[in-house]
Amino acid sequence: MVFKVYNKCLGREITAGHFNSKTKIFYKAVSTHSKLLVLNAYGIEKCVVEELKERGCKLIQIEEINMGNMYEIDFDKFIEKAILRTFGNSTEQYYLPLKYFTKAEKAS
């Protein structure tokens, strides 16, 4: 399942990530330029997190596509530790510093 959200800055829908309903894993590809530097974190839109919770998500994976890094965290731990904020012209998002994630190997 592909999650699409409206990006106010771009004025169009963008892909927020992909959810595998069999493995219960949410995957989000990011570029380091979209990192919230003050927290060393990436955001996941509130509406996406709420839908993932309803669908029984178990794991979140974030891949920095321009650096080749893959990070993952248990969904429940993400919910427990993440903060809900709106920065700039963005939508309300959950942010969690990468220090809470485990650096993982990318699947081949």
C-alpha positions in Angstrom: 0.0 0.0 0.0 1.3 3.4 -1.0 0.7 6.3 1.3 0.2 9.7 -0.5 0.0 13.0 1.3 -0.5 16.6 0.1 2.7 18.6 0.4 1.9 22.3 0.9 5.3 23.5 -0.2 5.3 21.6 -3.5 1.5 22.1 -4.0 1.0 18.5 -4.9 0.6 15.0 -3.6 3.8 13.1 -2.7 4.5 9.5 -1.6 4.9 9.4 2.2 6.0 5.7 2.2 4.9 2.2 1.6 3.2 -0.3 3.9 3.5 -4.1 3.4 0.3 -5.5 4.9 1.8 -9.0 5.1 5.0 -8.1 7.0 3.4 -5.1 8.7 6.5 -3.0 7.8 6.3 0.7 6.8 9.1 1.8 4.5 10.0 5.5 3.9 12.7 6.6 1.5 14.2 10.0 2.3 16.9 12.3 1.2 19.1 13.9 3.9 18.1 17.3 2.8 14.6 16.6 4.3 16.1 15.8 7.7 15.1 18.1 10.6 18.6 19.0 11.7 17.8 20.4 15.1 16.5 16.9 16.1 18.5 14.8 13.7 15.1 13.3 12.7 12.8 12.7 9.8 9.0 13.3 10.0 6.2 10.9 9.4 2.8 12.6 8.8 0.3 12.3 11.7 -2.4 10.9 9.3 0.0 8.2 8.1 1.0 7.2 11.6 -2.7 7.0 12.6 -3.4 4.7 9.6 -0.4 2.6 10.3 -1.6 2.1 13.9 -5.0 0.9 12.6 -3.4 -1.5 10.2 -1.2 -3.1 12.9 2.2 -1.8 11.8 5.1 -3.6 13.6 8.2 -1.9 12.2 9.2 1.4 10.6 12.2 1.5 8.2 13.7 4.7 6.9 16.2 4.7 4.1 18.5 7.6 3.4 18.6 7.0 -0.3 21.5 9.4 -1.1 23.7 8.0 1.8 22.7 4.3 1.6 21.8 4.2 5.3 18.8 2.1 6.5 17.3 2.7 10.0 14.5 0.7 11.7 12.5 0.9 14.9 9.6 -1.0 16.4 6.4 0.8 15.7 5.3 0.9 19.4 8.6 2.3 20.5 8.3 5.0 17.8 4.9 6.0 19.1 6.1 6.0 22.6 9.1 8.3 22.0 8.2 10.4 19.0 7.1 14.0 19.4 4.2 15.6 17.4 5.1 18.9 15.9 4.5 21.2 13.0 7.6 23.0 11.7 7.5 25.8 9.1 5.0 25.3 6.4 4.7 21.5 7.0 1.8 19.4 8.2 1.7 17.9 11.7 4.3 15.1 11.9 5.8 12.7 14.3 9.6 13.2 14.7 12.0 10.9 16.5 15.8 11.4 16.5 17.7 8.7 14.7 19.6 7.8 17.9 16.5 5.8 18.8 16.6 3.8 15.6 18.8 0.8 14.9 21.0 1.0 11.8 20.1 -1.9 9.6 21.3 -3.7 6.5 19.4 -3.0 3.4 17.6 -5.9 1.8 19.0 -6.9 -1.5 
